[in-house]
Amino acid sequence: MARILITGTSGLLGISLALEVMRAHEVIGVDRGKLKSVPFPVIKADLLHRNAVDSILDQARPDWLINCAALANLDACEENPNLARILNVEIPGELAHACVKKGVQFVHISTDAVFDGDKTDPYTEEDQPNPLGVYAKTKLGGERAVRAANAKAILARVNFFGWSLSGKRSLGEFFVKALSEGKTVNGFTDVIFCPALVNHTARLLVAMLEKSLCGLYHVVGGQAMSKYQFGVEVARKFGLRESLISPKSVEGSGLTARRSHNLWLSTHKLSTDLDLDIPLFSTGLDEFYTQYQQGYPQKIRGYQQ
Ligand SMILES: NC(=O)c1ccc[n+]([C@@H]2O[C@H](COP(=O)([O-])OP(=O)(O)OC[C@H]3O[C@@H](n4cnc5c(N)ncnc54)[C@H](OP(=O)(O)O)[C@@H]3O)[C@@H](O)[C@H]2O)c1
C-alpha cells in the first residue's frame, strides 16, 4: 500500500481519482476549502501561496504525488493568461522539482489539446505538439517544466468525462442535464476526441504507478468520436431525446479559445506497457449510467461545502 498525495482533489479528476485510489492505497487530498465530509484526510492549501509545495509534501510525506490542480477552463485561461502560466507551468515545475528532492514519484496531468488537430491519423507520443490557445500552450509549458525538473515523472495526456462537485464540469454532465431539462443544445461534429470515463482514467493512472512507468503517455479513451456523436451516445444510454442535439461546426460557435479539430490520440504505448486493453467507450458509458442510477452524482455533489 502506498501513500498518495493528490492535488486538485475538488476537481473533476481529483475527486474520482481519490475515491478510486483509496480502494487500494492511502490517500491524502489537497484542497483550498471546497470539500466537506470526504472519506480521506485533506490538507488545506492554496498552491499559489509561498512555500505551499514544500509544506504539503512535508505534511503528507507521500510515496507518490499526482498533480490534478490546474486552471483547466479554456476560456478562463484566455482571460487570465498570467494565472494560467503560474498554475499550469510554474507550479507543476516546482512540484516536479520538490518530488525529486524528497524521493517522491510524481505524476503530472496534461492534455490532449497540446496538438493542433491538423493530423488525420491518431497522434502518438512521438508527434510534435503545436498548441493553439493559452490553455494548451501553458499545458505544454507544464510538460516541459516537469520534464526538465524530473526525468522520472509520468506525464499523462488525458481527456475524460464523469460526475463533478459542481455537476457542470464535464461534457457528459452537460448533455445529461440539458437533455433532461428538454433544452436544445449544439453538438460539434468537427471536434474529434477520445473521451474516457474519469474512473477509468484514475484506474489507469494507478496501474501506471504500480508498474513504475515513467515518461509521456496518452491516457485517453480507446475510441475517437465527435462531440456530437458523444452527445448522441449519452442521450441514447440515458433514454433522452437525441433530436435535441443540433449537429454544428465549432467554427463560429462563439467560444473564446480556439479548439483543435482532431484530438484522436493513440493509446498503443499505454496498452502495450500496461499489458492491458484500454476500456471501450461503451464500457465507460455503461458505468457512467450505472453511477447515475446508483446516486453517485449526488454523492459527489454532497462533498462540496
Ligand atoms: N476535463 C477534461 O476532460 C480534461 C481534458 C484534458 C486535460 N485535463 C487536465 O486534467 C487535469 C484535471 O482537470 P479537471 O477537469 O479535473 O479540472 P478542474 O475540475 O477544473 O479541477 C482543477 C483543480 O485544481 C484546483 N486548483 C486550482 N487552483 C488552485 C490553487 N491555487 N491551489 C490549489 N488547487 C487549485 C481546483 O481547486 P478549486 O476547486 O478550489 O478551484 C480544482 O480542484 C488538469 O490538469 C487538466 O488540464 C482535463
The ligand as a Gaussian input file, in Angstrom:
#p B3LYP/6-31G(d) Opt

LIG

0 1
 N      -11.663000      17.712000     -18.058000
 C      -11.031000      17.131000     -19.085000
 O      -11.581000      16.379000     -19.895000
 C       -9.563000      17.370000     -19.265000
 C       -9.058000      17.222000     -20.553000
 C       -7.706000      17.342000     -20.738000
 C       -6.866000      17.596000     -19.667000
 N       -7.388000      17.778000     -18.423000
 C       -6.445000      18.041000     -17.324000
 O       -6.783000      17.212000     -16.222000
 C       -6.451000      17.872000     -15.002000
 C       -7.679000      17.907000     -14.100000
 O       -8.729000      18.586000     -14.800000
 P      -10.185000      18.740000     -14.186000
 O      -11.117000      18.711000     -15.329000
 O      -10.343000      17.806000     -13.061000
 O      -10.060000      20.246000     -13.669000
 P      -10.999000      21.038000     -12.611000
 O      -12.244000      20.278000     -12.379000
 O      -11.068000      22.434000     -13.089000
 O      -10.113000      20.972000     -11.288000
 C       -8.965000      21.775000     -11.115000
 C       -8.492000      21.605000      -9.700000
 O       -7.364000      22.478000      -9.477000
 C       -7.568000      23.129000      -8.241000
 N       -6.855000      24.396000      -8.137000
 C       -6.930000      25.447000      -8.977000
 N       -6.190000      26.457000      -8.497000
 C       -5.633000      26.026000      -7.331000
 C       -4.784000      26.603000      -6.375000
 N       -4.344000      27.867000      -6.499000
 N       -4.413000      25.882000      -5.292000
 C       -4.856000      24.601000      -5.138000
 N       -5.666000      23.997000      -6.023000
 C       -6.061000      24.706000      -7.103000
 C       -9.069000      23.374000      -8.209000
 O       -9.468000      23.758000      -6.916000
 P      -10.813000      24.641000      -6.697000
 O      -11.944000      23.662000      -6.821000
 O      -10.633000      25.191000      -5.333000
 O      -10.822000      25.675000      -7.782000
 C       -9.565000      22.016000      -8.651000
 O       -9.521000      21.100000      -7.576000
 C       -5.948000      19.259000     -15.403000
 O       -4.545000      19.221000     -15.455000
 C       -6.495000      19.460000     -16.807000
 O       -5.687000      20.325000     -17.559000
 C       -8.722000      17.703000     -18.198000

